[in-house]
């Protein structure tokens, strides 16, 4: 047996293994780039769609006060149909969201000035996650529409509209229709609104000394609230109680 060892064969270069690694790295890079682009496109499309819906169709608000108890609880989130009154007329009994007609909310609410806070609020509100301007709006129930003569109260303590008394089942427990007397005729293109929690609602009754005279112009109305969307335990459609107003005659010409 010879002591000489056979020469060792030269190692083959690992070309195929290196090529596979390079291909994998390229694939992974392209995958993440494509995924990022798709994500940006999807988020952008969702944002644009959300902005269009919020601008023209529906919008979310939260309830900052107890003026609409027990119908609406504090911090409830409601969805508002913005096609009212642009395409659909406002009716008696509707719960509407409207901008301050002037002086109803007292001193101007201080707005955030930090650009980061403003940008975050705008982004979240665009997706309907928050409604940062809810405190700059009011939510009340429509009692009288243009031409209605609304009086409080008759001998039975009921509000009358064009001479017809109404019984209001949506009033908060223990509340009377009103402890404040009034006798108004609603002007053209305007509304007379009251909170369901009549003992704790700064509504049309208390703003007769302002330029609006307590009335809300249709131009200030954002829309009609039609559903409580959050929390889930409070979810329900908001009724405008047509039976309450079915016997109310049309206003006199």
Long-range contacts (C-beta under 8 A, 24 or more apart in sequence): 46-127, 47-126, 47-127, 50-126, 50-127, 50-128, 51-126, 54-125, 54-126, 54-128, 55-82, 56-82, 57-81, 57-82, 57-83, 58-82, 58-223, 59-128, 59-131, 59-222, 59-223, 60-128, 60-131, 60-229, 61-97, 61-131, 61-134, 61-137, 61-139, 61-225, 62-131, 62-134, 63-134, 63-139, 64-134, 64-135, 66-197, 66-200, 67-139, 67-140, 67-195, 67-196, 67-197, 67-200, 67-201, 67-202, 67-203, 68-95, 68-139, 68-140, 68-141, 68-195, 68-196, 68-197, 68-201, 69-172, 69-196, 69-197, 69-200, 70-172, 70-173, 70-196, 70-197, 71-95, 71-141, 71-170, 71-196, 71-238, 72-139, 72-196, 72-228, 73-234, 76-228, 76-230, 76-231, 76-234, 77-131, 77-228, 77-229, 77-230, 77-231, 78-139, 78-225, 78-227, 78-228, 78-229, 78-238, 79-225, 79-226, 79-227, 79-229, 80-222, 80-223, 80-224, 80-225, 80-226, 81-223, 81-224, 81-225, 81-226, 82-222, 82-223, 83-223, 84-221, 84-223, 84-224, 85-218, 85-221, 88-224, 90-142, 90-145, 90-191, 90-218, 90-221, 90-224, 91-142, 91-145, 91-240, 91-242, 91-245, 92-142, 92-143, 92-144, 92-145, 92-148, 92-161, 92-240, 92-244, 92-245, 92-248, 93-141, 93-142, 93-239, 93-240, 93-241, 93-242, 93-244, 93-245, 94-141, 94-142, 94-224, 94-240, 95-139, 95-140, 95-141, 95-142, 95-224, 95-225, 95-238, 95-240, 96-139, 96-140, 96-141, 96-142, 96-191, 96-193, 96-216, 96-221, 96-222, 96-223, 96-224, 96-225, 97-137, 97-138, 97-139, 97-221, 97-222, 97-223, 97-224, 97-225, 98-137, 98-138, 98-140, 98-193, 98-216, 98-220, 98-221, 98-222, 99-136, 99-137, 99-138, 99-220, 99-222, 100-136, 100-137, 100-138, 100-220, 101-207, 101-210, 101-212, 101-215, 101-216, 101-217, 101-220, 102-210, 102-211, 102-212, 103-207, 103-210, 103-211, 103-212, 104-138, 104-202, 104-207, 104-210, 104-212, 105-135, 105-136, 105-138, 109-135, 109-136, 137-222, 139-225, 140-193, 140-194, 140-195, 140-201, 140-203, 140-204, 140-216, 141-170, 141-193, 141-194, 141-195, 141-196, 142-191, 142-192, 142-193, 143-192, 143-193, 143-194, 143-204, 144-184, 144-186, 144-191, 144-192, 145-186, 145-191, 145-192, 146-186, 146-187, 146-188, 146-189, 146-190, 146-191, 146-251, 147-185, 147-186, 147-188, 147-250, 147-251, 147-252, 147-253, 148-185, 148-186, 148-192, 148-248, 148-251, 149-183, 149-184, 149-185, 149-186, 149-251, 149-252, 150-182, 150-183, 150-184, 150-185, 150-186, 150-192, 151-182, 151-183, 151-184, 152-177, 152-178, 152-180, 152-181, 152-182, 152-183, 153-177, 153-178, 153-181, 161-245, 161-248, 162-248, 162-249, 162-250, 162-251, 162-252, 163-249, 164-247, 164-248, 164-249, 166-244, 166-245, 166-248, 167-244, 168-241, 168-244, 169-241, 169-244, 170-196, 170-239, 170-241, 171-196, 171-197, 171-198, 172-196, 172-197, 172-198, 172-199, 175-199, 178-205, 180-205, 180-206, 182-208, 184-214, 184-215, 186-215, 186-251, 187-215, 189-217, 189-218, 189-219, 190-215, 190-216, 190-217, 190-218, 191-215, 191-216, 191-217, 191-218, 191-221, 192-216
